[in-house]
Amino acid sequence: MHSYKLQTKPFIVPTTDGKTIEEHFGLPSTGTKAFSLAHMTAPAGWNEPYQVPEFDEITFVIKGKKEIIIDGEKIIVHPNQSILVHRGTRVKYSNPFDEPIEYISICIPAFTIEKANREEQ
């Protein structure tokens, strides 16, 4: 067994909102429970419902801007900036801007839709 895992074929997460999610490490891609790492692209106007996740989430923006509402405060994350949102925090992710956003997301422990605890939109 190797002491590394080179990921060359990420799991493409099915979506219905125009967002592309390529999970490189996580439950569906590698069976990893401790963390997940995904490369994402979201179109202009994309948004998710509020959620109170049971995982910490780190976002690193590559291109575009990502709006994050944390406890009612709007934060804009720009290219080459990152943010850590702690588990148990009520948060909403969106892209209300005119250009797509490209970013990396790391969740600790690994993302699951059930542990995202999304609210009805």
RAURGI-V247549 format. One record per pair of residues at least 4 apart in sequence whose C-alpha atoms are under 8 Angstrom apart, sorted by sequence separation. I is the first residue (numbers start at 1). J is the second residue. D is the distance in Angstrom with one decimal. If there is no record, write none. Layout:
BEGIN
i->[I I]
j->[J J]
d->[D D]
END
This chain:
BEGIN
i->[15 25 26 27 32 42 61 69 70 77 85 107 111 112 113 15 24 25 26 27 61 69 70 77 95 111 113 15 23 24 25 26 27 68 69 77 95 13 14 25 26 67 68 12 13 26 67 68 12 13 26 27 67 68 12 13 25 26 66 67 11 12 25 26 65 66 10 11 24 25 65 66 10 11 23 24 25 65 10 23 24 64 65 9 10 23 24 63 64 22 23 61 62 63 7 11 21 22 61 62 7 11 21 22 61 62 71 10 21 60 61 70 71 20 21 60 61 70 71 19 20 60 61 70 19 20 60 69 70 19 59 60 68 69 18 19 58 59 68 69 18 58 59 68 58 67 68 19 57 58 66 67 18 56 57 66 67 17 56 57 66 67 56 57 65 55 56 55 65 54 55 53 54 52 53 64 66 52 53 64 65 52 53 63 64 52 63 64 51 52 62 63 50 51 61 62 63 50 51 61 62 50 61 62 49 50 60 61 48 49 59 60 47 48 59 60 47 48 59 47 58 59 46 47 57 58 45 46 47 57 58 45 46 57 44 45 56 57 43 44 45 55 56 42 44 45 55 56 44 55 44 55 43 44 55 43 44 42 43 41 42 41 42 55 41 54 55 40 41 53 54 39 40 53 54 39 40 52 53 39 40 51 52 53 38 39 51 52 37 38 51 37 38 50 51 36 37 49 50 36 37 49 35 36 49 50 35 36 49 35 36 34 35 36 34 35 36 33 34 35 33 32 27 26 27 26 27]
j->[19 29 30 31 36 46 65 73 74 81 89 111 115 116 117 20 29 30 31 32 66 74 75 82 100 116 118 21 29 30 31 32 33 74 75 83 101 20 21 32 33 74 75 20 21 34 75 76 21 22 35 36 76 77 22 23 35 36 76 77 22 23 36 37 76 77 22 23 36 37 77 78 23 24 36 37 38 78 24 37 38 78 79 24 25 38 39 78 79 38 39 77 78 79 24 28 38 39 78 79 25 29 39 40 79 80 89 29 40 79 80 89 90 40 41 80 81 90 91 40 41 81 82 91 41 42 82 91 92 42 82 83 91 92 42 43 82 83 92 93 43 83 84 93 84 93 94 46 84 85 93 94 46 84 85 94 95 46 85 86 95 96 86 87 95 86 87 87 97 87 88 87 88 87 88 99 101 88 89 100 101 89 90 100 101 90 101 102 90 91 101 102 90 91 101 102 103 91 92 102 103 92 103 104 92 93 103 104 92 93 103 104 92 93 104 105 93 94 105 94 105 106 94 95 105 106 94 95 96 106 107 95 96 107 95 96 107 108 95 96 97 107 108 95 97 98 108 109 98 109 99 110 99 100 111 100 101 100 101 100 101 101 102 115 102 115 116 102 103 115 116 102 103 116 117 103 104 116 117 104 105 116 117 118 104 105 117 118 104 105 118 105 106 118 119 105 106 118 119 106 107 119 106 107 120 121 107 108 121 108 109 108 109 110 109 110 111 109 110 111 110 110 110 110 111 111 112]
d->[6.4 5.7 5.6 4.0 7.0 6.2 7.1 5.3 6.6 6.1 7.0 5.7 7.0 6.4 7.2 7.2 6.3 5.6 5.8 5.0 7.4 4.5 7.6 6.8 7.5 7.2 8.0 7.9 6.3 7.7 7.8 4.6 5.9 5.8 6.1 7.4 7.1 7.4 7.7 6.4 6.3 6.7 5.2 7.6 5.4 7.9 5.8 6.4 5.9 6.4 6.1 7.4 4.6 7.7 4.7 7.0 7.4 4.1 5.7 6.4 5.6 6.3 5.0 6.5 6.5 5.2 5.5 5.1 7.5 5.1 5.6 6.8 5.2 6.5 7.4 5.7 7.0 4.9 4.5 6.0 5.6 6.7 6.7 7.4 7.5 4.1 7.5 7.6 6.4 5.4 6.4 6.8 8.0 5.3 6.2 6.8 6.5 5.2 6.2 4.9 7.8 5.1 6.0 6.3 4.8 5.9 7.3 6.3 4.6 7.7 5.7 7.1 5.9 5.5 6.8 6.8 5.9 6.1 6.7 7.1 5.1 5.9 6.4 4.7 5.7 6.4 4.3 5.5 6.8 4.3 5.4 6.8 6.9 5.1 6.6 6.4 6.9 5.4 5.6 6.7 6.4 5.6 6.6 4.8 4.4 6.0 6.4 7.6 5.7 6.4 7.2 5.2 7.6 7.0 5.3 6.2 5.8 7.1 5.8 6.5 5.4 7.3 4.5 7.4 6.9 7.0 4.6 4.6 7.3 5.0 7.6 5.4 5.9 7.1 5.7 6.3 6.7 5.3 6.9 6.0 5.9 5.4 7.6 7.8 4.3 4.5 5.5 6.5 5.6 6.3 7.6 5.0 6.6 5.5 7.6 5.4 6.9 5.5 6.4 6.2 5.1 4.4 4.3 7.5 6.0 7.6 5.5 6.5 6.4 7.6 6.8 5.1 7.9 5.7 5.7 6.5 6.0 6.1 4.6 3.9 5.6 6.6 5.7 6.0 6.8 5.1 7.5 5.1 7.5 5.6 6.4 5.4 6.6 4.5 5.8 4.6 5.6 6.5 7.3 6.2 6.3 6.1 5.1 7.3 5.6 7.2 5.3 7.2 5.1 5.5 5.0 7.3 6.9 4.8 7.1 4.3 7.4 5.6 6.5 6.9 5.3 5.5 6.6 7.3 4.4 5.3 7.7 5.7 6.5 5.7 6.3 7.6 5.4 4.1 7.6 6.0 6.1 6.2 5.5 4.6 7.5 6.1 5.4 7.7 5.7 6.6 5.3 6.7 7.1 5.3 4.1 5.7 6.6 5.8 5.7 7.9 4.5 6.2 5.5 5.5 6.7 6.0 6.9 5.1 6.8 7.8 5.4 6.8 5.4 4.5 7.1 6.2 4.4 4.4 4.6 3.9 6.0 6.2 5.5 7.3 5.2 7.1 6.8 5.7 7.7 7.1 7.9]
END
